[in-house]
């Protein structure tokens, strides 16, 4: 079964950094665009960032642009999200999700179980 | 850019049909046929139910259908079942500046 497994969440102080990872298995990882989507406690979904299959193009929501960096290691089937200058409103469950093909991140067909990030002093 | 607008809640009885609307603007839903719908049960990850406005991924019941008119997309669930009770989110591509936006979500209650 196709699987995504996030890790790296935790408690961090405002202004701190955290790196999330998403390990992919049982599909051709480099053939798919990938995204990060977050959900604050009791709130709706918010798209955060996306990267095409090769890693050559990245996209960011305005709310994280300049603070977060998405990347991927296709040789190890892993997606990353480097989060710097974290703020309280970054507190959320972070999901990694697979797009429909190499470029297509607009619809996300496979989701991980999520990893929780809490920004608090 | 603001989120897409969805009703906070809808309800229906088993066997009935319900429709959830998702209203955007001419810069997102109105300009692109790239609306997706997701189902999310409490404590679970979202599940893609509809993509590109009206396409069902493999394994999704044909009781779920999508449509669009102008700046508004809709998700219709026919033959409501208890297991359909969940939160539903729409999303749309919104151009090269904003990229991707979600709706605020709709809680579906099966009475």
Interface residues (C-beta under 8 A of the other chain):
Chain A: X35 X37 X44 X45 X46 X47 X50 X59 X60 X61 X62 X95 X97 X100 X105 X106 X107 X108 X109 X111 X112 X113 X114
Chain B: X3 X34 X36 X38 X40 X45 X46 X47 X48 X51 X52 X57 X89 X91 X92 X93 X98 X99 X100 X101 X102 X103 X104 X105
